[in-house]
Amino acid sequence: MTAPLPRPGILDIKPYQGGRSKLDGVAHVAKLSSNEGALGASPRAKAAYQAIAAELHRYPDGGCEALRAALAKRFGLDASRVVCGAGSDELIGLLVHAYAGPGDEVLYPEYGFAMYPLYARANGATPVTAPETDLTVDVDAILSKVTDKTRIVFVANPSNPTGTMIPASEIERLRKGLRPDIILAIDSAYSEFVTRNDYSPGTELAESTDNTVMFRTFSKIFGMGALRLGWCYAPAAIADVFNRIRSPFNVSAAAQAAGVAALEDTAFFELCLAHNQMWRPWLAENIEALGLKVTPSFANFLLVHFPAGDVPKAEAALARQAVIVRQVASYGLPNALRISVGTEDENRRVIAGLTEYKEGAA
Ligand SMILES: *Cc1c(COP(=O)(O)O)cnc(C)c1O
């Protein structure tokens, strides 16, 4: 007799570890470990969420009509090609499930988001990485790793955990260099934080090609990670595939209502963007002034580098300021910490913690 076994690949998965959220015995922690949006969710989104309580017995709209219409209006899209999901994670997983399996390769950059290999393995496909240059996506390196078996190429832009970005022209060059049967999946979870005019989240490619999908989320600038709400913009045939395999009520009524309200609250969105525009460089400058290296970031977090072996000391000093940050050793970056941009008070505590670490190290 043998015990039941899952399909090949599944037991090779290391379960995803999110950022820590607690420090034992410490109240008012600054949770800067998951890039959740310094100012939280829009007050209008919170009100819409609460209003749903009266309707908890009703199934949600399985087609997310109002939310897709609101997304289409806000971002200038064809609503019929927008698909919503329980976080963009769900949609990323569905894409891999639909297009890659045993014998296929899922390709992504060296420091790419941990969910790409996880979903590849979950579907029996083989994750393959391409080296990055200066912690930045390298299009030529990706192209050189393409094989007959490549089915999907994932690129997060800006990327996590590095925070770096590549311009729209580089993403276009990547698309042109890939065979037409390979899906280019552009994960634009942090796109709203980018203000450079050579950047694009990938809308045009998702619009004009039949093999490029753009993923977006309400978990970052919209500060609604708890609700699990993401979406993608896909060519019609791929949107159709998503709609065949997703569960019929994959997005809760609360998430749909809060999502619509969040999109309408453009003033709060602008406040969040302005906050990040001010405090990201403030944090970077103050950390660099302590003699630490910071990777230039286009998102709402910074990757900070420490002398070899110093990460535990820095983390402990930050913990004394009740600040929780993210280790990134699992990404192959054992001497770095990823720190989300927080509120003013939280950011000042980051600098206080790192100053104390530096004084201790001196
Ligand atoms: C946070 C994040 C996501 C998605 O988050 P969801 O909460 O599932 O929408 C996707 N990709 C990257 C790179 C992220 O950092």
The ligand as an SDF file (V2000), in Angstrom:
LIG
                    3D

 15 15  0  0  0  0  0  0  0  0999 V2000
    2.3480   42.0080   -4.7160 C   0  0  0  0  0  0  0  0  0  0  0  0
    2.6840   41.4590   -6.0480 C   0  0  0  0  0  0  0  0  0  0  0  0
    1.7490   40.7980   -6.8540 C   0  0  0  0  0  0  0  0  0  0  0  0
    0.3570   40.5280   -6.5140 C   0  0  0  0  0  0  0  0  0  0  0  0
   -0.3160   40.6030   -5.5600 O   0  0  0  0  0  0  0  0  0  0  0  0
   -1.8350   40.2400   -5.3460 P   0  0  0  0  0  0  0  0  0  0  0  0
   -2.0420   40.6910   -3.9590 O   0  0  0  0  0  0  0  0  0  0  0  0
   -1.9760   38.7690   -5.5370 O   0  0  0  0  0  0  0  0  0  0  0  0
   -2.6180   40.9970   -6.3670 O   0  0  0  0  0  0  0  0  0  0  0  0
    2.1200   40.3440   -8.0900 C   0  0  0  0  0  0  0  0  0  0  0  0
    3.3650   40.5100   -8.5320 N   0  0  0  0  0  0  0  0  0  0  0  0
    4.2910   41.1330   -7.8210 C   0  0  0  0  0  0  0  0  0  0  0  0
    5.6390   41.3070   -8.3940 C   0  0  0  0  0  0  0  0  0  0  0  0
    3.9930   41.6140   -6.5470 C   0  0  0  0  0  0  0  0  0  0  0  0
    4.9490   42.1980   -5.8160 O   0  0  0  0  0  0  0  0  0  0  0  0
  1  2  1  0
  2  3  1  0
  2 14  2  0
  3  4  1  0
  3 10  2  0
  4  5  1  0
  5  6  1  0
  6  7  2  0
  6  8  1  0
  6  9  1  0
 10 11  1  0
 11 12  2  0
 12 13  1  0
 12 14  1  0
 14 15  1  0
M  END
$$$$
